[in-house]
């Protein structure tokens, strides 16, 4: 059955309401959550977290939508309110100069491991910064705990304090009310609709079946960056030109596609086709770190990923299970 949502949110929003200070007195690295932003809004457009916590978020005008048929399809921050898919900007930094650097970081939600990420650099870096997409619409209403933990190469760790994510409903229009104070499919309850909602306040909205996010970066030649294509079942569904980020520093941009049908990782192929090595010294290459499908993460360095265009001494750029993030020649990753 279709689900009825109240605009502008596809689910009642969530709000971060406490501080996120890093623990002191630990021999391990510092781990912290730097900011929380709407998806596709640069982190510098949001006010950074500090020891005093979040005071406010800046909302670019083009993301502020108060009424929308079927709800606002993008994520949103409004008066400190978060909804939809938001970006967690996090970092970890080694404090002990005798250790080799950051080995991995972990994200915990409600004290359960949500995500873990090896640093994937040749030499473990003393400072790692990364982003993670959190889909708040999958959470039940109520209070949730979120924190970051980092490990160095010696196995030492430290983590941020538990900030609280608490329900806060906006007051400028009526929303759907659920007696169980929950909204995810696994959360049961009775839903009540306001008797006199504003015009177009409620509408039928069928959510996207799969959200695919590619974490990628590129190096340029002749000031032109790589072009990346996403194929699903051998059909090109999305093309991104000038894939940037910072491939040499392991800083990946996020490229997202919303599929109207459910997608399996085995249906996914990422292609690169404008390779060039310039006489002026530039070498255009594509680097893909991972693919996220509805919260499930798949790494290009997995032994099950077939790549064509990844360089190796054994067979150059010929196809193989190279366990590489790089496409140094025209080619693809087949998951």
Secondary structure, DSSP 8 states (H G I E B T S, - for coil): --EEEETT-SS--EEE-S---B--S-SS-EEEEEEEEETTS-GGGS----TT--------GGG--S--TT--SS-EEETTEEESEEEEEEEEE---TTS--EEEEEEEETTEEEEEEE---SS--SEEEEEEEEEGGGS-SS-EEEEEEEEETTS-EEEB--EEEEE---SSS---EETTS--STTS---EE--TT--TT-EEEE---SEEEEEEEEEE-BTTB-EEEEEEETTEEEEEEEEE-SBGGGTB-EEEEEEESS---GGGEEEEE---EE-TTS-EEEEEEEEEEETTEEEETTSTT-EEES--BTTTBTSSB----SEE-SSEEEE-
